[in-house]
């Protein structure tokens, strides 16, 4: 099963890949299916139910806005982020939405978007049920079982579909197949298939290739190399632009916690600090800055790259920028190799565990991003495949058990600072691995398996429900 670099890295919108990007894509896909099945003109109203983690923290993560925009035909990669609040307010006021921008139907966000806080759908914690209704009176919420019935006088359901947002912007249908109808990954033939770190290292040894080279050859089975290189560098450019915006924007982040943006003031301080050249730790301040800038943009609903998720979107851009600014000999070829290596490592987590905070806690987001960044940095700093694998293992080993406990259900505290900590940890993991010869006691495969089991054992309170940890021990103000 091949997972592409463009599956791992997607240009999207904040604040959450699973709660914002995924629901927007699911909503758009639902309407596209209505069009494909010739049902669009029959639709008079839409109802959307969100379950599990989406039900608990969906409002704080902007799921309601994302769904409305998705129904209107927007895509996370191209939607005008500065228009989101205005457009959602218009739907709230008019209680109408234009499906794919053309067919207007009833949708009152206060009643037609239903957040089920205590019920789940069977496949994943982030479940959604979309219902198209044939008259203008949407069914009011009556609980999980009752909401599926249509008694006399109620709106008639003409189409109902279930989708799951499984992390990193990935969306699957009720069977677990890609919701966009794309070719299943296990039907894509690549020259160096791998489903484990052991297989990846064996390919590297047998063919005398770096991990980035193996991933490049696999990607070339899907896309011409010139287009592949261009698109990967576009991903890097989007990361750069996000850092730039984050370093320019000031003010208070939305959502009610009154969290002040810090990146802009830190950027000014670092540029003007005369001690910078003499302080041996000033590079750490820059790394912190890069991560804070990205995750403040994410929290504000700005344009970010899922890497592999939005909640962990600052780590890989921060470490990549560290490479470009502070590692001698850095160039675009290194940027390409960095992102290809990171994607190969991220694919292992996606295949064998999870990158969803709602499923395994923040170890599946910040932990995975730290692991990806550590391995990628080791590669571009001259590491062998064994050292790359070791760096990735170190990056996760010291994030095991990390909980997802966002205060107020917002991707702000502790998420923003956690990305800065993850970026610094990734750099240290790479440096530790490069000091050795690649041999170590715990393999990457074993730490991925451990992460998965730890997530399974973790109480649901600590998995993106805002019902445990900091989320309940800090008074909102």
N, C-alpha and C positions, 0 to 999 in steps of 0.2 A: 504494500500500500504506500503510494508516494504522496507526501504532503509537500506542496510547493512553497518556495520562498514567498510567493504572493498570497498563499493561504495564511502564513504566519504573520506577514507584515501587510497591513491594509491601511490605506489613508481613510480616516473616518472623522467622527465628531465626538467630543466629550459629552458627559463625563465617564461613560462606561461602555466597554465593548459588548459585554453581555446584557446590560440593561438599557443601552441606548442604541448602539450600532446594530445589534442583533434584532431587537424589536422593530427598528425602522426597516430593515431588510425583510423581515417576516411580513410586515404590513404591506409593503409594496408587492411582495410575492403573492400574497393572498388576492390582491386586486388583479394582478396579472393573470392569475388562474381564473378569476371570474371572467375576464376578457376572453381567454383562450377557450373557455367552456361556453361562451355565448350567453352568459348570465348577467353581465354588467347592467344592461338596460332594465332588468327586472328589479334591481336593488333599490330600495327606498331608505334603508337605514343600515347602520353597521353597529355591532356590539363586539367588544373585545374584553376578554377576561384574562387576568394575569395571576399566576399561581406561584406558591413557594417563595423563593427569594425575591422574585419580581413583585409578588404581592406585598412583601414586607417593605422593601426599599425602592420600589419602582418609581415612586413620586420623587424621592430625593435624587434619584439617578436620571431623571428626565425621561422615563419610559413613556409617559403619557404624551409628551411633546414629540418624541421620536415616532410613536405609532401614528399620530395624526399626520406628520410630514411624510411618513412612508405610504400612508393611504393616498396622499396627494401625489405620490409618484417620485418623491425625492430619494436620493441615494446618499449614504453617509459620506462618500468620497467627494461629492460635488455640491451638496446643499450649501447655501449661503448661511454661514453660521451666525452672521449678524442679523438675519431676518427671522430667526427661529421664534424668539419671544413675541414679536409683533404678529406673526402668522398664527401662533397658537392662541393668542389673545383674541384674534378675529374669529377663530372657530368657537372659542368659549362664549363670545358675545352673540354670534349669529346662530350657534348650535347647528351648523351645517358644514360639510366638508366636501370638496370636489375630488372624487376618486380619479387618480391619475391626471388631475387638473381639468377634467372634462365633465364628468357625470356627478352632479350635486345630489347629496343624500343627507338625511338627518344624522347628526352625531352630537350629542350633548356630553362633553367630557365628564361632567359630574355624575352622570348616570350610565352612560354607555361604555365607559372605561371602568371596569370592575376589578378591584384589587382584593383577591382572596388571600387573606393573611394566614389562614390556618389549613389550607388545603393545597395538595400538590397533584400534579399529573404524573403518571407512572414512570416516564423515561428519564426525567432530569428535574432538578430543582427549579430551573427557569422555564416554566411552561406557559404557553399562551393558547387560548382558543378564540378564533375569529369566527363570527357568525354574520352572514348577510341576510337581511330581513326584507320581506316583500311588501311591507307597509311601513308607515312612518311612526310607528309606536314601538320603540325598542323595549324588549323585555327587561323589567327591573331585576336587580340582583335578588335571588331567593336562595342563595347557597349553592354548593357544588352540584348536588343531584337535581334539585328543583330547577336550576337555571337551564337545564337541558330540555325541559318539557315545554310544550306550547299549548296551553289550555285554550278553550274557546274564548275568542275575543282578543287573544294575544297576537303579536306579529308572527307571521309565518316565516320559518327559517327555510331559505332556499339553498344555502351552502354553509357548511361548517368545516373548518380545518384546524388542526392542531399543529403548532410549531414549538420547537425548543431552541433557546439560545444557549449554546453549550460552551461558551467562552471564546474570547478572541474574535467575536463577530461571526463565528460559525453558526449557521442555522440549519436544523434538520427537521424533517417532517415526523409524523407519528410513528413511522417505521425506523427512524434513525438515518434515513437516506438524505443526501443534500437537498435542501428545500428548493434550490434554484434549478433543479432538474439536470445539473451537470453530470458528466460521466463519473460514476463511482471511482474513487481513488484506486481500488484494487484492480480496475480494468486498464489502468495506465501502465504501459510497459516502459521501464527505464533501464539503462545498462547496469546500474549498480544499486539494486533494491536493498533496503535495509529496514529492519524493524526493531533493532536493538543496537546498543552501543558496541556490543561484541561484534556484530555483523559489520558495522561501520569500520571498526578498526581492522577487521580481517580484510575487507576490500582495500583499505589503505595500504596494508602490508603486502597483500598479493600483487597489487598493481603499482606500488611505489608512488602513491598519489596522496596529496594533502586532502583533508576533509572538504575544504572549499572546492577543490578540483573535482572531487567525486560528485558533490552537489551540483556543480556547474554542468557536468556531463548529463546528469539526470534532468536538469532543467532544460537542457538543449533538446531533449526528447519531446518537450512540450512547446518550445518557442525558439525561433531563430536567435542565434547568439547576439546579434547586433541589437535586436529588440529586447532581449533579456537584460543585457548590460544597461541599455537606456532606461528600462523600467526600474531596475534596482537602484540606479543613481537618482531617479526621480523620487524613490522612497527616501533616500538619504537627504535629498534636497528638501523634502517635506519636513523631515526631522529638524533640519537646520532652520527652516522658516519658523517652525513652532518655537524653537529656542529663542529666535530673534524677537518674535511677538511677545513671548513671555518676559523677555528682558526690557521691553518697552512699556508694557501695560501696568498700571497701578490701580489701587482702589481696594474695595471689599468684594470678596467672592460671594456669589449668590447662594441663597439657601437658608439664611437665618442664623448661622453660627458666627457671622461677622468676622470671618477669618481674613486678615489683611494680607494682600499680596506682598511678597518680600523680594522677589527676584530683581525687580528694577532697581531698588535701592542698593542691593548687594552688588549688582553689576556696576553701578556708578562708583561704589566704594572700591571695588577691585581695580577699576580702571585708573583711579586717582591715588590709590594707596602707595606712598613712596617706599614702604617696606616690602612691597611685593617681590622685588628681585632678590631680597635677602632672606625672606621667610621660607624655609625648606618645605613648609606645609601649605603654602599658598595655592599649589595646584589642587589640593583637596578642596579649597574654597571654590575654585572654578568648577570642579566636578559637582559639588553641591549645587552651585548656581545653575548649571545646565539642567540638572534633574528638577530642581524647584521650578524653573521657568516652564518646562514642559507640563508638569503636573498642575501648576496653577492655571495654565491655558486649558488643560483638560477639565479641571474643576469648574472653569468658567464656561464650558461648553464650546470651546474653540476647536480648531482643526488640529488633530493629532494623528499619529500613526500607531495603530495597535501593535504592541511589541513585547510579548504577544497579546497583551490585553491593554485596555486604557488605564486601568488602575495601576499598572506597572509600566506605563508608556514612557516614563522618563529615564529609565535605567540604561537601555541600549543607546538612545541618542546621546546620553551623557558620556558613556564610555567610548562611543564612537567619536565624539567630539574631542575627548581626551586624547584618543589616538591621533586624530588629525592635527591637533594643536601642539601636542607635547611629545610625540614619539618621532624621533628623527627618521626621515625617509618616507613618511606617510604620503600616500597618493591615492588616486581614484581606484587603482587596481586593488589597493589594500582595503578600501571601503567596500568594494565588491566582495572580496574574500571574507571580510568581517561579517557582512550580512548573510552571505551564503552559509558560512559556518554556524552562525547563530541560528539560522533557519533549520539546519540539519539537527541541531541539538533540540530546538523547540519541537520539531516533528517527533522526536523520541518521547517527549512528555505528552504530546497530543495523542500519540498512538497507544502508549502504555500506562498513562495515568490521566491527568486532567490539567487544563489551564483555567479552570473555572473556580473563582472564589466561593461560589455558591455550592460547589461540590466538594472541594478539598481545603478551603480556607485560603489565606493569602500566600501560603507556601506555593500554591499553584499559580500565583500571579507574580508577586515580587520575587519569590524563590526561583521560579522558572526563568524570569527575565535576568536575574543575577547569574544563574547558571549559564544561560545563553551568552550573556555579555562576557563572562569570564573565559569561556572556551573560545569565543571569537577573538578576544584580545590576545590570548595566548597564541592563536594561529598567526595573527598579523605581526606579532613580535618574534616570530621565528620558531615557535614551538612545534614539536613533532606531533603526529596524531595522538600518541599516548599522552603527551603533556596537555594537549587540548582536552582530551577526555577527562584527565585528572582535574584540570581547572574547572570544568563544568561540574564535576562531582563535588569539589570543594564548595562551589557556589551554592549548591543545593543543600549539602550536608549541614551547613550552618544556618539554614533557614527552615529546617524541618520543624513542623508544629506551629508555624507562624499562622496566627488566626486572622480572620477578616472581621473586624469589629468597628465599622465606620460610625462615628458619632453622628446621630441624626440621619443615618442612611446616606450621608453625603461623602463623596470621594475627596475628602479634605483632611480630616484628622482621624487617624494618623497617616493617611495615605501619601500625602505630599512629601513629608519628611522621610517616610519609609522608603521612597524612591531614591532620595539622596543617600541614605544609609546603604541601600542595595547597590548603588553605583560604586561607592567607595569599596564595599565588600567585594564586588566583582573584580575590581582592579587588583586588590590584594590577593584574591584567589588565583588570578592569572600569574601574579608574581611568585606566589608560593609554588605553583606547579612548575614554573620555568626554572626554579632553583633545584628541582629534582629531575629524575630521568624518566618520569612517567609511571613508575611502579608505585602502587599504593594498595592498601588493604581493602578498601571499599570501592567497588566498581560503580560507574555511572548507572548501569542497569540496576544494581542493587539499591542505590539511593533513590532512583525513580520508583522502584517497587515499594520501598519503605515510605516514600512520600504518599503514594496512593493508599497504602494501608493506614497510615497516620490520618489521612483525610477521612477515610471510612470510619475510623474510630472517634473522630472529633465530633463533639456535640454540635448539633445544628445551630446552637446559639452563637457559635463562633464561625459560621459560614455565611457571611453576607446577609444576615437577617437583622442586624443591629439589635439583637436581644441579649448580648453578652459582652463581657470585657469592657473596654473603654466606652462602648456605646451606652452602657447603663450605669457606669460609675462616674461619669462626668456630667455635671448639670449643664444643660444647654443654656446659653445666655446670649 
